Amino acid sequence: MYQKLFKYLKRAIIGFFAITVLWVLFYRFINPPVTYLMISRAFERKFDGKSWKIDKEWRDFDEISLNLKKAIIAAEDARFLEHSGFDFKAMEHAYKKNKDGKKIRGGSTITQQMVKNVFLWPGRSYIRKGFEAYFTVLVELFWSKKRILEVYLNVIEMGDGIYGAEAATQKYYKKSCKSLLKSEAALLAAVLPNPRRWTPANPTAYIYRRQAIIRRNMNALNNLTFD
């Protein structure tokens, strides 16, 4: 009995690793058509009596403004091109601030946030955090930084039912994300902590302060190179 159980368990583990590795490799070359978050948000809208809405339009890496790439890195993950998926300095900083009772965003990297959006479901359980760490390792192993940022900029939530740089830029600025100005890109990045609460269309004083900080930090990213 135990031998059979061990045999099935072994097959299940091998199958899990095989499926997840193939899944990650598949999205290295094929753009994710939709994410769990997009679908769940759309159902939330329906339950609230609103229309079904998933506004998104994929743009390849070179079709996205360098200003937006700089703004996102400056706002979300300043050491994105240096770490291997985990920024332990940012995690330690976030832990200390949270321990002191100060509100601060977590230490998640762009890779981790992309993994949450593309491969996982919303939530804060230890099980999901374990899967997040696992997929982060796989993505950093098989993807380039360029691909990670490209996918992130195309799936990230940027408003109620709005996903990705192109849909957000069309909504708020009525133009393509390729032609975003530095100030516009910084403002889009400034609302990312909570894009359903804040909007570039009606920025608060707090968002304007974040925009100014992001613009200043963008100046230190003049020589970005992606593999």
ZIBELMO-V340417 format. One record per helix or strand of 3 or more residues. SS is the DSSP state (H for helix, E for strand). FROM is the first residue (numbers start at 0). TO is the last residue. If there is no record, write none. Layout:
BEGIN
ss=(SS SS)
from=(FROM FROM)
to=(TO TO)
END
This chain:
BEGIN
ss=(H H H H H H H H E H H H H H H)
from=(1 35 60 65 87 109 125 144 156 164 176 181 191 199 204)
to=(28 46 62 75 98 118 141 154 158 172 178 189 193 201 217)
END
